[in-house]
Amino acid sequence: MKLVLMPNIPSVNCIIDARAQVISGSELFDVSDSGVAISIYAESIHDSIWCDVKYKENTYFVRKDRDKRKTIMDGSGNAVNIFGADEMEFVSGSHVQNRFVGVKRLSARKRFVYSYDYSSKELYELEVRALHVSQVDDGIYFRCLTPGVVHKCNIQLEALWIFEHQRFSHNIHANTALQEYKDSIIIYLGTNKDDMNDGEIVAIHKDKGSLKWSRIFPGAIDNCQVIGNKVYIAHAANMIVLDSNTGETLLERDSGLRADKNTTLWTDGEYHYFLSNKDKIIRVYDNELVDLIGEIELPTPYTVHPGNIPFSGEGKVYIPLVTDSMTLKSVVYGLLIIKKSELQLGMPYEVDLERQPEMDTSCVGIEEKSERYEISINHSVLDDILRFCEIEIRRIAAVHGNQMYSSNEINPKFNGSILLRVAKYDFADDAKKKLDFMVNRVSEWVDIMGITAGMEKKEVKASWKFES
């Protein structure tokens, strides 16, 4: 089992494509047996990936800029206009068959659901304060900012039905996206407005918008996933499986962990995985969720998060990880890669932390009350330099600078300058361009995180230079 690292992007959306590569933010990581490499390093500097868009076998990203305006870009960071509309501020979006549907926001209170057909180039819009939107068959479904309300429209965004569940007023915890199963839409509504300790999952008939079944649980649900004919629920330390047709409980068992929240239950169709943020443990069960196959202890400081759902492909399982340090949470992001063949070998399971290139970080005095940080790296693989040095630059800024989650290692003499010294090898012609992209992205990240340096709260700025 290998744990690979990458610079974290808030709300990062990792997907796996047909070539068994993991796309994280603007970077394409090859996670083949040969190792990890960045194949694409986007020119566009951005802080948040809100959704991925697959169109004509290409993958696009929706990015948010400094002004919180979201646009679609390709893997090289170039803005593209694939649906015929001018500038939009996206909230969410997805591609289904030959149509792109989503939500755009014009102001704090003004939102539109849009539906665009790639072939006919027809664009339909409906002004409504919507959140999640998805297309299922010939229907477009979306949730409103008003909790407990679900809409269904046709592809021209003409209303077909509205489902209202007045008991609920809070969309908190778990996965609140619409999930399809046969003739129904299954959704976690949130918590009861009268009793915040109740959480409810409902199934709605797709054709008429009426309630098919409902299940109430004592306490907010941490995670809810519809996979095949089963609904998988993580409820504190409990694992619950419901019948997608009836809502009846098929299985319920206690994991035996001390977790009280932030857990996830997920299956790849062969094994079940119970992820506990508090325990920093992943438990693997058999296909019936009866026998414990093994337990994976995550290396410090990494843990799981219920908002980051695992995914699988090509005989491997990919589990996103975060750090348990608030100071470093926005600095580094981990991806645990598990070969299913490894699980069959049985315990003990060992997690190999990806080996990073050697680099030297030092604090250099410039004047009596002024210090900067320097990173020196002598390595021949530019992809590794870009990835690991971005993590190290972010770490320096987060740990020694001032931020919301400051550490106990703040350097009052830090003048904000971080210099990367790169030993010069026979790199490709675009090496300088990529290094410029990297330090620019760090600058934007610093700005977004509100990190400053020293007692005078100076600007944190990274730079680089080749060393002979």
C-alpha positions as CSV (number, residue, x, y, z in Angstrom):
1,M,0.0,0.0,0.0
2,K,1.4,3.3,-1.0
3,L,0.6,6.8,0.4
4,V,1.4,9.5,-2.2
5,L,1.4,13.2,-1.4
6,M,0.3,16.3,-3.3
7,P,-0.3,20.0,-2.6
8,N,-3.8,20.3,-1.1
9,I,-6.5,22.3,-2.9
10,P,-9.6,23.1,-0.8
11,S,-12.6,21.1,-1.9
12,V,-10.4,19.0,-4.1
13,N,-12.3,16.6,-6.3
14,C,-10.3,13.5,-7.2
15,I,-11.6,11.3,-10.0
16,I,-10.1,8.4,-11.8
17,D,-10.3,8.2,-15.6
18,A,-10.2,5.4,-18.0
19,R,-6.4,5.3,-18.0
20,A,-6.3,4.6,-14.2
21,Q,-4.9,8.0,-13.5
22,V,-5.9,10.2,-10.7
23,I,-6.8,13.8,-11.4
24,S,-6.3,16.1,-8.5
25,G,-6.9,19.8,-9.0
26,S,-5.1,20.9,-12.1
27,E,-2.5,18.1,-11.9
28,L,-2.7,14.6,-13.5
29,F,-0.9,12.0,-11.4
30,D,0.1,8.7,-12.9
31,V,-0.5,6.2,-10.2
32,S,0.8,3.2,-12.1
33,D,3.1,0.7,-10.5
34,S,6.1,2.6,-11.8
35,G,5.5,5.4,-9.4
36,V,3.9,8.9,-9.3
37,A,4.4,11.7,-11.7
38,I,2.7,14.9,-12.7
39,S,1.8,14.7,-16.4
40,I,-0.1,18.0,-16.4
41,Y,0.7,21.2,-14.5
42,A,-1.9,23.7,-15.2
43,E,-1.1,27.2,-16.2
44,S,-4.1,28.5,-14.5
45,I,-3.6,29.4,-10.8
46,H,-6.7,28.5,-8.8
47,D,-7.7,27.6,-5.3
48,S,-10.7,25.4,-5.6
49,I,-12.0,22.6,-7.9
50,W,-15.8,22.4,-7.7
51,C,-16.5,19.7,-10.2
52,D,-15.1,17.8,-13.1
53,V,-16.7,17.8,-16.5
54,K,-16.2,14.9,-18.9
55,Y,-17.0,15.8,-22.5
56,K,-16.0,14.0,-25.7
57,E,-13.5,11.8,-23.7
58,N,-11.8,14.9,-22.3
59,T,-11.8,16.0,-18.7
60,Y,-12.4,19.6,-17.9
61,F,-12.3,21.4,-14.5
62,V,-14.4,24.2,-13.0
63,R,-12.0,26.6,-11.3
64,K,-12.6,29.5,-9.0
65,D,-10.4,32.6,-9.3
66,R,-9.6,35.3,-6.8
67,D,-12.9,37.1,-7.5
68,K,-14.7,33.8,-6.8
69,R,-15.7,33.6,-10.4
70,K,-15.8,30.0,-11.7
71,T,-15.0,29.1,-15.3
72,I,-14.4,25.9,-17.2
73,M,-10.8,25.1,-18.1
74,D,-9.0,22.2,-19.8
75,G,-6.2,20.2,-18.4
76,S,-3.6,22.8,-19.4
77,G,-5.4,25.5,-17.6
78,N,-6.9,27.2,-20.6
79,A,-10.4,28.6,-20.3
80,V,-12.9,26.9,-22.6
81,N,-16.4,27.7,-23.6
82,I,-18.0,24.3,-24.2
83,F,-21.6,25.2,-23.6
84,G,-22.1,28.5,-25.4
85,A,-22.6,30.8,-22.5
86,D,-20.6,33.8,-21.4
87,E,-19.0,34.2,-18.0
88,M,-20.8,32.4,-15.2
89,E,-20.2,32.0,-11.6
90,F,-20.7,28.3,-11.0
91,V,-21.9,26.6,-7.8
92,S,-22.1,23.1,-9.2
93,G,-22.3,21.3,-12.5
94,S,-22.1,17.9,-14.2
95,H,-22.1,16.3,-17.6
96,V,-24.5,13.5,-18.5
97,Q,-24.8,12.0,-22.0
98,N,-24.9,15.0,-24.3
99,R,-26.0,17.6,-21.8
100,F,-24.3,19.8,-19.2
101,V,-26.5,20.9,-16.2
102,G,-25.5,22.9,-13.2
103,V,-26.1,26.0,-11.0
104,K,-24.7,29.4,-11.6
105,R,-24.9,32.4,-9.2
106,L,-25.2,36.0,-10.2
107,S,-25.5,37.4,-6.7
108,A,-25.8,36.3,-3.1
109,R,-29.5,35.8,-3.5
110,K,-29.9,35.2,-7.3
111,R,-29.1,31.8,-8.7
112,F,-30.0,30.0,-12.0
113,V,-30.2,26.3,-12.9
114,Y,-29.0,25.9,-16.4
115,S,-29.3,23.0,-19.0
116,Y,-27.2,23.1,-22.1
117,D,-27.4,20.6,-25.0
118,Y,-24.0,20.2,-26.8
119,S,-25.5,19.1,-30.1
120,S,-28.3,21.5,-30.5
121,K,-26.5,24.3,-28.6
122,E,-29.8,25.1,-26.8
123,L,-29.4,26.7,-23.4
124,Y,-32.3,26.8,-20.9
125,E,-32.2,28.7,-17.6
126,L,-34.5,28.7,-14.5
127,E,-34.1,31.3,-11.7
128,V,-34.2,29.4,-8.5
129,R,-32.1,29.2,-5.4
130,A,-30.7,25.8,-6.0
131,L,-27.8,23.8,-4.7
132,H,-27.0,20.3,-6.0
133,V,-28.3,19.6,-9.5
134,S,-28.1,16.3,-11.5
135,Q,-29.7,14.8,-14.6
136,V,-31.2,11.3,-14.4
137,D,-32.7,9.9,-17.6
138,D,-34.8,12.7,-19.1
139,G,-35.3,14.6,-15.7
140,I,-33.2,17.3,-14.0
141,Y,-33.3,17.2,-10.2
142,F,-32.1,19.8,-7.8
143,R,-32.1,20.8,-4.2
144,C,-33.0,24.2,-3.0
145,L,-31.3,26.4,-0.3
146,T,-34.6,25.8,1.5
147,P,-33.9,22.5,3.3
148,G,-36.1,19.5,2.6
149,V,-37.2,20.8,-0.9
150,V,-36.4,18.8,-4.1
151,H,-37.4,19.8,-7.6
152,K,-37.8,17.8,-10.8
153,C,-37.9,19.5,-14.2
154,N,-37.7,18.3,-17.8
155,I,-34.6,19.2,-19.9
156,Q,-36.2,22.5,-20.8
157,L,-36.4,23.2,-17.1
158,E,-40.2,23.1,-17.0
159,A,-41.5,22.0,-13.5
160,L,-42.7,18.4,-13.2
161,W,-43.0,18.1,-9.5
162,I,-41.8,19.6,-6.2
163,F,-41.2,17.5,-3.1
164,E,-41.4,19.3,0.3
165,H,-40.5,17.8,3.6
166,Q,-41.3,20.4,6.3
167,R,-39.8,18.5,9.2
168,F,-36.3,19.5,8.2
169,S,-34.5,22.8,8.2
170,H,-30.8,21.9,8.4
171,N,-28.7,20.4,5.6
172,I,-25.7,19.3,7.7
173,H,-23.4,16.3,7.8
174,A,-23.2,13.4,5.4
175,N,-23.4,13.4,1.6
176,T,-26.5,15.5,0.7
177,A,-26.3,15.0,-3.0
178,L,-29.2,13.3,-4.9
179,Q,-28.5,9.6,-5.6
180,E,-30.5,7.5,-8.0
181,Y,-31.8,4.0,-7.7
182,K,-34.2,2.5,-10.3
183,D,-37.5,4.3,-9.9
184,S,-36.4,6.5,-7.0
185,I,-34.1,9.3,-5.8
186,I,-32.5,8.7,-2.5
187,I,-31.3,11.6,-0.4
188,Y,-30.2,12.5,3.1
189,L,-32.3,15.5,4.0
190,G,-30.4,16.7,7.1
191,T,-31.5,17.1,10.7
192,N,-35.0,17.7,12.1
193,K,-35.8,21.4,12.7
194,D,-37.6,20.4,16.0
195,D,-35.0,17.9,17.2
196,M,-31.4,18.5,16.0
197,N,-30.6,15.0,17.1
198,D,-32.6,13.3,14.4
199,G,-31.4,12.7,10.9
200,E,-33.5,11.4,8.0
201,I,-33.0,9.6,4.7
202,V,-35.8,9.5,2.2
203,A,-36.6,7.9,-1.2
204,I,-38.7,9.8,-3.6
205,H,-40.6,8.4,-6.5
206,K,-39.0,9.7,-9.7
207,D,-42.2,9.8,-11.7
208,K,-44.6,11.6,-9.3
209,G,-42.4,13.1,-6.5
210,S,-44.1,11.3,-3.7
211,L,-42.4,9.8,-0.7
212,K,-41.5,6.1,-1.2
213,W,-39.9,5.4,2.1
214,S,-38.3,7.3,5.0
215,R,-35.8,6.3,7.7
216,I,-35.1,8.4,10.8
217,F,-31.9,7.9,12.9
218,P,-31.1,9.2,16.3
219,G,-28.3,11.7,15.5
220,A,-26.9,13.3,12.4
221,I,-25.6,10.8,9.9
222,D,-21.9,11.1,8.9
223,N,-22.1,9.6,5.5
224,C,-24.7,8.1,3.1
225,Q,-23.8,6.3,-0.1
226,V,-26.2,4.6,-2.5
227,I,-24.3,1.7,-4.2
228,G,-26.4,-0.7,-6.2
229,N,-29.4,-2.0,-4.4
230,K,-28.0,-0.9,-1.0
231,V,-27.7,2.3,1.0
232,Y,-24.5,2.4,3.1
233,I,-24.6,4.6,6.2
234,A,-21.9,5.6,8.6
235,H,-23.6,6.6,11.8
236,A,-20.8,7.4,14.4
237,A,-19.2,4.0,15.1
238,N,-22.1,2.1,13.6
239,M,-22.3,0.6,10.1
240,I,-25.8,0.3,8.6
241,V,-26.9,-1.1,5.3
242,L,-30.5,-0.4,4.0
243,D,-32.4,-2.0,1.2
244,S,-32.6,0.7,-1.6
245,N,-36.1,-0.6,-2.6
246,T,-37.7,-0.5,0.8
247,G,-35.5,1.3,3.3
248,E,-35.5,-1.8,5.5
249,T,-32.3,-2.5,7.5
250,L,-30.4,-5.4,6.0
251,L,-27.5,-5.2,8.4
252,E,-26.4,-3.1,11.4
253,R,-23.2,-3.6,13.4
254,D,-20.9,-1.7,15.7
255,S,-17.4,-1.3,14.3
256,G,-16.0,-1.4,17.8
257,L,-14.1,1.8,17.3
258,R,-14.4,4.8,19.5
259,A,-15.5,7.1,16.7
260,D,-18.4,9.5,17.6
261,K,-18.5,11.3,14.2
262,N,-16.7,11.8,10.9
263,T,-16.9,8.2,9.7
264,T,-17.5,6.7,6.2
265,L,-18.9,3.3,5.1
266,W,-18.1,2.4,1.4
267,T,-17.8,-0.6,-0.8
268,D,-16.0,-1.4,-4.0
269,G,-18.3,-4.3,-4.7
270,E,-15.8,-6.8,-3.3
271,Y,-14.8,-5.4,0.1
272,H,-16.4,-3.0,2.6
273,Y,-14.3,-0.2,4.1
274,F,-15.1,1.6,7.3
275,L,-13.1,4.8,7.7
276,S,-12.7,6.5,11.1
277,N,-11.3,10.0,11.3
278,K,-10.9,10.0,15.1
279,D,-9.2,6.6,15.2
280,K,-7.1,7.1,12.1
281,I,-8.0,3.6,11.0
282,I,-9.5,1.9,8.0
283,R,-11.2,-1.4,8.7
284,V,-11.7,-3.8,5.7
285,Y,-14.6,-6.3,5.8
286,D,-15.7,-9.1,3.5
287,N,-18.4,-8.7,0.9
288,E,-21.2,-9.5,3.4
289,L,-19.8,-7.0,6.0
290,V,-19.5,-9.9,8.5
291,D,-15.9,-10.9,8.7
292,L,-13.1,-8.4,9.5
293,I,-10.4,-8.9,6.8
294,G,-7.9,-6.5,8.3
295,E,-7.2,-3.1,9.7
296,I,-5.1,-0.4,8.2
297,E,-3.5,2.1,10.6
298,L,-2.8,5.4,8.9
299,P,0.7,7.0,9.4
300,T,0.9,10.2,11.4
301,P,-0.3,12.9,10.7
302,Y,-2.8,11.5,8.1
303,T,-6.4,10.6,8.6
304,V,-9.6,10.2,6.6
305,H,-12.5,12.7,6.2
306,P,-16.1,11.9,5.5
307,G,-16.3,14.4,2.7
308,N,-13.6,12.6,0.7
309,I,-15.2,9.5,-0.7
310,P,-13.0,6.6,-1.9
311,F,-13.0,5.4,-5.5
312,S,-11.7,2.4,-7.3
313,G,-10.5,1.2,-10.7
314,E,-8.0,-1.2,-12.3
315,G,-7.9,-3.5,-9.3
316,K,-7.0,-0.6,-6.9
317,V,-8.8,1.4,-4.3
318,Y,-7.9,5.1,-3.8
319,I,-8.7,6.7,-0.4
320,P,-8.1,10.4,0.0
321,L,-6.5,11.5,3.2
322,V,-6.0,14.8,5.1
323,T,-3.7,15.8,7.9
324,D,-5.0,16.0,11.5
325,S,-3.1,19.2,12.0
326,M,-5.2,22.3,11.4
327,T,-2.0,24.2,10.6
328,L,-1.2,21.9,7.8
329,K,-4.6,20.9,6.6
330,S,-4.5,23.2,3.6
331,V,-0.8,22.3,2.9
332,V,-0.7,18.7,1.9
333,Y,-3.2,16.1,0.7
334,G,-2.6,12.3,0.7
335,L,-3.9,9.5,-1.5
336,L,-3.7,6.0,-0.1
337,I,-3.5,3.5,-3.0
338,I,-4.5,-0.1,-2.1
339,K,-4.1,-3.0,-4.4
340,K,-6.9,-5.5,-3.8
341,S,-4.4,-8.3,-4.3
342,E,-2.6,-7.0,-1.2
343,L,-5.8,-7.3,0.9
344,Q,-6.0,-11.0,0.0
345,L,-2.6,-11.6,1.6
346,G,-4.0,-10.8,5.0
347,M,-2.5,-8.9,8.0
348,P,-0.4,-7.1,8.8
349,Y,-0.9,-4.3,6.4
350,E,1.9,-1.8,6.0
351,V,1.5,1.7,4.5
352,D,4.6,2.8,2.6
353,L,4.8,6.6,2.6
354,E,6.0,7.8,-0.8
355,R,9.7,8.6,-0.7
356,Q,10.3,12.2,-1.5
357,P,13.5,13.7,-2.9
358,E,16.1,15.0,-0.5
359,M,15.9,18.7,0.1
360,D,17.5,21.0,2.7
361,T,15.5,23.8,4.3
362,S,17.3,26.5,6.3
363,C,16.5,29.8,7.9
364,V,18.9,32.5,6.8
365,G,19.5,35.7,8.6
366,I,19.4,38.8,6.3
367,E,19.5,41.5,9.0
368,E,19.4,41.5,12.8
369,K,15.6,41.2,12.8
370,S,15.0,39.8,9.4
371,E,15.1,36.1,8.3
372,R,14.1,34.3,5.2
373,Y,13.8,30.6,4.4
374,E,15.7,28.8,1.6
375,I,15.1,25.3,0.2
376,S,17.8,23.6,-1.8
377,I,17.1,20.5,-3.9
378,N,19.3,18.5,-6.1
379,H,17.0,16.2,-8.1
380,S,16.7,15.3,-11.8
381,V,12.9,14.8,-12.0
382,L,11.1,18.1,-12.4
383,D,7.7,16.6,-11.6
384,D,8.9,15.6,-8.2
385,I,10.5,19.0,-7.6
386,L,7.3,20.8,-8.5
387,R,5.1,18.7,-6.3
388,F,7.3,18.3,-3.2
389,C,8.8,21.7,-3.2
390,E,5.3,23.3,-3.4
391,I,4.3,21.2,-0.3
392,E,7.5,22.4,1.5
393,I,7.0,26.1,0.6
394,R,3.4,25.9,1.8
395,R,4.6,24.2,5.0
396,I,7.1,26.9,5.8
397,A,4.5,29.6,5.2
398,A,1.8,27.8,7.3
399,V,4.1,26.9,10.2
400,H,6.3,30.0,10.5
401,G,3.8,32.6,9.3
402,N,0.7,34.0,10.8
403,Q,-2.6,32.4,9.9
404,M,-6.0,31.4,11.4
405,Y,-4.6,28.1,12.7
406,S,-1.1,29.3,13.7
407,S,1.4,26.9,15.1
408,N,3.7,27.3,18.1
409,E,6.6,27.8,15.6
410,I,5.7,31.3,14.4
411,N,8.9,33.1,13.5
412,P,8.5,36.9,14.4
413,K,11.6,37.6,12.3
414,F,10.3,36.0,9.1
415,N,10.3,38.6,6.4
416,G,8.0,36.6,4.0
417,S,10.7,35.6,1.5
418,I,11.0,31.9,0.6
419,L,13.7,31.0,-2.0
420,L,13.8,27.7,-3.8
421,R,17.3,26.8,-5.1
422,V,17.1,24.1,-7.8
423,A,20.2,22.3,-9.1
424,K,20.2,22.6,-12.9
425,Y,19.8,19.4,-14.9
426,D,18.9,18.8,-18.5
427,F,15.2,19.6,-17.9
428,A,12.7,20.1,-20.7
429,D,12.3,23.5,-22.3
430,D,9.2,24.3,-20.3
431,A,10.9,23.8,-16.9
432,K,11.1,27.5,-16.1
433,K,7.5,28.1,-17.1
434,K,6.4,25.3,-14.8
435,L,8.4,26.5,-11.9
436,D,6.9,30.0,-12.4
437,F,3.5,28.4,-12.3
438,M,4.2,26.7,-9.1
439,V,5.5,29.8,-7.2
440,N,2.6,31.8,-8.6
441,R,0.1,29.2,-7.3
442,V,1.7,29.3,-3.9
443,S,1.3,33.1,-3.9
444,E,-2.4,32.8,-4.6
445,W,-2.8,30.1,-2.0
446,V,-1.1,32.3,0.6
447,D,-3.4,35.1,-0.3
448,I,-6.5,32.9,0.0
449,M,-5.4,31.5,3.3
450,G,-4.6,35.0,4.7
451,I,-1.0,34.0,5.7
452,T,1.4,36.8,6.6
453,A,5.0,37.0,7.9
454,G,6.5,38.3,11.1
455,M,5.4,40.9,13.5
456,E,4.8,43.4,10.7
457,K,2.6,40.9,8.9
458,K,4.5,41.2,5.6
459,E,3.5,39.5,2.4
460,V,4.7,35.9,1.9
461,K,6.3,35.5,-1.5
462,A,8.1,32.5,-3.0
463,S,10.7,32.6,-5.7
464,W,13.1,30.2,-7.3
465,K,16.5,30.1,-9.1
466,F,18.7,27.6,-10.8
467,E,22.0,26.7,-9.2
468,S,24.9,25.6,-11.3
